[in-house]
Amino acid sequence: MTIRINARFAALRAVGRPGLVTFVTAGDPDYATSLAVLKSLPAAGADVVELGMPFSDPMADGPAIQASSLRALHSGQTMVKTLAMVREFRNGDADTPLVLMGYYNPIYSYGNARFLADAKAAGVDGLIVVDLPPEADDELCLPAITAGLSFIRLAAPTTDDRRLPAVLANTSGFVYYVSLTGITGAALPDPERVVSAVKRIKRHTALPIAVGFGVKTASQAEAIGRAADAVVVGSAIVGAVKDSLGPDGRGGEKTVKAVTALVAELATGVRSARLPAVN
């Protein structure tokens, strides 16, 4: 529900710090390990969780997230299992916002109306669908809002002031600012450019701005956190999953420990930053 997202960002503003948004791919490297990782994220320091819906052609993602999607699909992950994972997460966590992120094809294949109903019932708060532009809002965005789910839009350095109003028109929850052009995990964001971009976007919206792409360390998270309402980390976390796997590709407790150690480190960096003064 949008309520959970709004409440979390209000709580972060109240304590004067940015949030940490963590991305993991559902079913990577297998259902049981992925669920254990998902459940561990809030205690490790994640303020908002993005759960990737595996897809065979994740065109906007870099090698790390592409590989995580393939590992998940090879292990038998489906949309039914992804929503089951959300339900299991919600059984132990009623407060942490959870956003499903991915591409439209798996949703369309599942059936839009069925997906929105099942996602809402499972405890999903919002959606990020990277390949649905504002011109296609009737397709999924508006029905999602009617169903009580936030539809979180991406803005990029190429999203100029003429394009921003269309991008923001039906966006809710928060805005995800992609700080670099290109694929995920490809380079490091420039904090000075992020500050300028966040200020520009905030002239168009009162929504929180979460900044992602390229953040890998606590110091980078702190630097970006000084410019944004939240810092998004994905490729580094799915990379930690990959690096934890044995020669047979299996995960387990070592995978959970690897991810929680990295998330705790990133959270320390984010918590060292203060919310930016953008007015």
N, C-alpha and C positions, 0 to 999 in steps of 0.2 A: 504493500500500500504506500501511496505517496506520503501518508501520515508518518510512517516510520522514517522515511528519508528526511522529511522536513524536521522531524523531532531530533534526528541525529545531528543535522547541521545546526539547528538552534542550540543544542547542547554544546557543540564545539565552539560556536560563537560566544556562548556564555563563559567558557573557560579561556577564551582568547587564543585558540590554537587551530591550525588546519587539521584536516583529517587524513587518514591513510586508507586508500581504496586498493584492495588487493584483487588480482585476477588469477583464477585457476581454471583449468579446463575440466569439465565434468567427465569422470571416467578415466582420467589419466593418472597412473598407468593402468588401473583397474578400478572397478566400482568400490571395493572395500577400502582400498588405500585412499582413493579420491575422497570418499565420504569422511574418512578419519582426518584427512588434511582440511577439508571444508569445515568440519566441526572445530578444529583447532585454531582457526584463524582469528576469531574475536579475542580469545584469551591471549594470543600472541601479540595483539595490538592493532588488528584491522578494525576500522570504524565502519566501513562499508565493504561488502563482498560482491565482486562481479564473478559470475559463474559462466564459463564459456560453454556454448552449445556446439558440440563437435560437428564439423562439416568437412567434406572431402576436398573442397576448393576454397580455402580461406584466403582470398586474393589480397586482402589488405594487411595480412599478417606476415611477419618475418619468419625465418626458419624455426625459431624456438617454438612459437605458438602453432605454426603449421605442423611441426613434429608432434606436439602434444595432442592435436586433434586426430592425427593418424594413429597414435598409440591408443587413444580412447576408442576410436572406431574399430581398431583391430581387436580390442578387448571386449567388443560387443556392446558398447555404449549406444543407447538410443534416446530419443526424446522422452519416451515413457520412463526410462531409467533416470534421466536427468531430473524430471519432475518428481520422481520418487525420492531422489537424493535431497531435493529441496524440502520435501515433507519430513524426511528424517532429520534434517538440520533444524527445522522449525520445532520439532518435538522437544529440543533442548535449548532453543534460543528464540525467544519471542520478540526480541528488540533489535537485533542487528539487521539493517537494511540489506536485502539481497536482490541483485539485478542480474537478469539473464542477458548475456551479450553474445552476438554472433551474426549470422546471415539469415536472409529471408527464406531461402530454399527449405531448410528443415521445418520451419514453421508452416510454410505453405503446404508441404507434404503431409504434415500432421493434421492440417485443417485449421484455418484461422480462428473460427469461433470456438472450436474444441480446445485449441491451444490456450486462448485467452481465459476461458472458463477454468481449465485445469491448472494453469499457472497461478491464477488468483486463488483458487482453492488450496493449492500447495503452499502458498505463503510467499510468492514472488512479489516484489515491490515495484519493479520497473523493468523496462526493456531498452537495450541498445541494439539496434539493427542497422549495421553499418552500410548496407547497400540499398536502403530505402530512402530516397531523397524526399524533401518536403512536398514535391509535386505529387507524390504517391501517398499523401497522408490519409486519404480515404481508404486505402488498402488495409492498413494495420494500425497506424498511429491513432486516428480518431476512435476506432473501436476499442483500442487498448485503454484510452482515457475514459471512455464510457464504462469500461469494465472495472475501473478503479486502479489502473496501473499507470505509473509514470512512463512517459516516452521520452527518453533522454537522447538528445541530439548531439552530434559531433560538430565542432567548429575547428577550422584549421587556419594556418597562416594565410592561406589563399582565400579565406572567407572574408571578403571586404565588407565595408559598411553598407553597400547596396544589397549584398546577399544576406547579411545577418538577420534582418527582420523576417525573412522567409524561414530561415533556419530556426529561429527562436519562437515563431508564431505559436506552435503547439507543443513546445518543449516544456517539460515539468520535472521536478525533482532536483536536477542540477544540469549544468552544461559541461560536456566533456570536451576540453580544449586539447586537440592533438597538436603538440608544440612543434612538430616537425612534419615536413612533407615526406611522403614515401611510406615504407612499410614499418611495422612495429619493431622496436629493438634495434634499429639500424644505426643510430647515432645518439649523441647526448644533447639535450635541450640547452639553450643559452638563457640563463636566468634573467638577464637584462631584457631580452626580447620577450620573455614570458611576462614580465612585469608590465611592459607596454601593451602586450596583447590582452592581458586580463583587464587592465584599465579600460581599454577600448571596448571590450565586450560588455563590461559592467555599465557602460554608458547606455546600453541597449536593454539590459535586463537586471532584475533584482535577484535572479537565481544564483546560487553558489556556482563557482567555477572550479572544476576539478581538472588538473593538468596531468597529462600522461605522455608516454612515448620516451623511452631511453633512460629512465631513472633506474639505477642499479645499486646504489650505495646509500648509506645513511647521510653522508655529507651532501650528496646530490639531492636527496629527499628534503633535507633541511633547506637547501638553497631554493628549491622550487616551492617549498612550503611557505617561504617568506613572501611569495608572489601570489599564492592561490589559496582558495578555501579548502582544497584537498589535493593530495598527490596520488596519482594512480601508478601502480607498479604491476606489470604483467610478465614480460619476457624474462626478467631476472628470476621470478618465482617459478615459472614453468621450467626454466633452466636448472634451478635447484632440484626440481623433481627428477629431471633427466639424469643429472649428475649423481643422484642417490641410488639409481637403479643398478642392480647386479648384472653380471654377464648375460643372464637369462632374461633381462628386461623386467624383472619383477620388482615391485615396491614392497613397502611394509613400514614398520616402525621407524626405520632409518630415514624413509622419505618424509614422514611427518616431522621428525626431529630436524631434518635439513630445512624444510620450509618454515617451521616455527622459529628456528634460529635466525633465518634471514628476515622474516617479518618483524621479529622483535628488534632486530638491529635497525631496520628501516623505521619502525615506530619511534625508536629513540631519536632518530634524526628529525622526524616530523614533529615530535613533541618539543624539540628544541627551538622550533620556529614559532613565530607569533603571527597571528592573522595580519594580512597586509592592510595598510591604510590606503584606500584607493579613491577616496572622495576628493 
